[in-house]
Amino acid sequence: MASLEPGLTKSLNGGQEQSYSTGRSPMPLQHPGTQDQTYLDELISIPKGTGPGFSFRKLWAFTGPGFLMSIAYLDPGNVESDLQGGALAGFKLLWVLLWATVLGLLCQRLAIRLGVVTGKDLGEICYLYYPKVPRVLLWLMIEIAIIGSDMQEVIGTAIAFSLLSAGRIPLWGGVLITIVDTLFFLFLDKYGLRKLEAFFGLLITIMALTFGYEYVVVRPGQVEVLKGIFLPSCPGCGRKELLQAMGIVGAIIMPHNIFLHSSLVKTRVIDRSKKEAVQEANMYFLIESCLALFVSFLINLFVMAVFGEAFYHQRNEDVHSKCVNSSVSHYASIFPTNNKTVSVDIYQGGVILGCYFGAVALYIWGIGILAAGQSSTMTGTYAGQFVMEGFLQLRWSRFTRVLFTRSFAILPTVLVAAFKDVTHLTGMNDLLNVLQSILLPFAVLPVLTFTSLHPLMQDFSNSLPGKVLMTLITGLVCAINIYFVVDFLPTLHGLEYHIPLGLLLAAYVAFVAYLIWTCSIAHGARFLARGYHSRFNFGLALDPTGTW
C-alpha cells in the first residue's frame, strides 16, 4: 500500500489512545500537540452501570454538550426568523421549523459520532486530511460564520437593553455594554465545566419560561398549530413565503455548531478500547441531543405561533391605533399609519406584544431576547477556540479569543447602531441569517466526508442509507443557496456590483466543488484520489513506516 508523507505519519502516530478492536489491527488515535483534552481542560467521568440496560445516571453524566449545542438554535437570529415566519405566513411554516430541526439533529449526530469514535473534533480531522490552502480557507469560512453569529448576539443584546430600559439606553449604548458580558463570561468559566453547563441550562429555562408566557397569553388555536406542524403544505404561499421558509432553514442550522458539538463530546471520559463503550456514548449523546433540540423546537414554536396567531396580516394602521391607546403609547410612532402589512423584527415584535398584551409582555420578551443573546456569545467563543486549535494548531487564552471575535462583531454593529436606526440593525440580522446558510456547506460536507471514511470510522462509518440521506440534505442546502443567489442577483444594478460578485461566486462554487470531490473519494470513488488526496484512502491506523 502507498505510504504517506513523513509529516503526516508522525502526526498520526504520536498519540496515546487505542480505539476498539474489530478483529483488525488496532487504530491509534493521535492528538497532535496536546493530549485528549479540550479547551475546557476538564473531563467528566461516566459512572459504571450495573447492567446492560438504560441508565439515567449515565444519561445525566452525558448531559451537557447537547444543550450547549442547542443554544445555536435559539439565538436572536432564530427568534427573528420565527416571528417573521409567523407574521408573514401564520401557522403555514411550522412544519418547515420542525423539519429544519430534524435536519439539524441529523447533522449534529454526525458531529457526535466523529468526536466520540476518533477522540478528535472536526477541526483536528480537517487539519490531518486537507492540504494547507483548503484547510486555511475552510477555517476562514467558519470564522466568518462565528463572527456573524456573534454580531447577532450583539444586535439581540442591544435591542433587549433598549426594550427593557424603555428606550433610555440607546442602541449603540447596548452594543457597547456587550463588551462587559465577555468579562462576565470569563469570570463564570473559572468555576468548572458542569457549572458552566448548568448556567446554559438556566438561560434555556429563562427562554422557555418567557416565550412560553407569551404563548399562554396569546393563546393560539391548538388545532391549527398542530395542523401547521404536521401537514407539510402552504396554501396561498408565494415568493415571500418561500424565501422565509429557506431563511428558517438557514437560521436553524449553524455551520460552526457542527464543529462545536464534535469537540464538546470530548469532555466525557470514554474507553475507546471497547466498541461497546463507544456505542454507548453515541447512544447517550444522541438521546441528550434529541431532548435538547426538542426543547429548542418548542421555544421556536412558541415564538412563531404567537406571531402567527396575533399578528398574521396585521396592518400598520391597526397596530398604530392599538399602540396609541396602550400603556406603551410612546412606541406608536414606529408604525406608520398606512394599510401595508406590518413588518416585524425582534424590536418591533416586542413593541407589538406590549401594545396588544400590556407592558409586562414587552419586558418579558426583552428578558427572553437578552437570554438568547447572552447564551450565543459563549458558544461562539468556544466554537472559535476549537476551530482555531483544530485547523491552525494555535492555542490562545480565553480572553484573547473573546477579544478577537468580539472586536470583529462590535465594530460594524456599533457603526450601524450609531448612525442608522433599528430597522437597519435588524436588517443586518436578516443578512446574517442568509450568510449562515451560504456558509453551511463548509461544515456539512467535511463532517459527511469524514464520517463516511471507513478507514477512519471503521464500524461506525455511515451506512448506505445514511450516506444517501445526508447527501440529499447537502444537496438541499446547496439548492437553497443557489435560489438565494438567483433571487438576489436581479436586485443589483450596475457592473461595479456584478464583477466582484461574479468573482466571489466563482470562488465559492470552486471551493464547494473541491469539498464535493474529496467527499466523493471518502464515499468510495478511490479513482478520484490524486497526490496529497491519497490520504483519504487511509485512516489514522498507520505503522511507523507509514504503510498499512
Secondary structure, 3 states (H helix, E strand, C coil): CCCCCHHHHHHHCCCCEECCCCCCCCCEECCCCCCCCCCCCCCECCCCCCCCCCCHHHHHHHCCHHHHHHHHHCCHHHHHHHHHHHHHHCCCCHHHHHHHHHHHHHHHHHHHHHHHHHCCCHHHHHHHHCCHHHHHHHHHHHHHHHHHHHHHHHHHHHHHHHHHCCCCCCHHHHHHHHHHHHHHHHHHHCCCHHHHHHHHHHHHHHHHHHHHHHHHHHCCCHHHHHHHHHCCCCCCCCHHHHHHHHHHHHHHCCHHHHHHHHHHHHHECCCCCCHHHHHHHHHHHHHHHHHHHHHHHHHHHHHHHHHHHHCCCCEHHHHHHHHHCCCCHHHHHHCCCCCCECCCCHHHHHHHHHHHHCHHHHHHHHHHHHHHHHHHHHHHHHHHHHHHHHHHCCCCCHHHHHHHHHHHHHHHHHHHHHHCCHHHHHHHHHHHHHHHHHHCHHHHHHHHHHHCCHHHHHHHCCCHHHHHHHHHHHHHHHHHHHHHHHHHHHHCCCHHHHHHHHHHHHHHHHHHHHHHHHHHHHCCCHHHCCHHHHHHHCCCCCCCCCCC
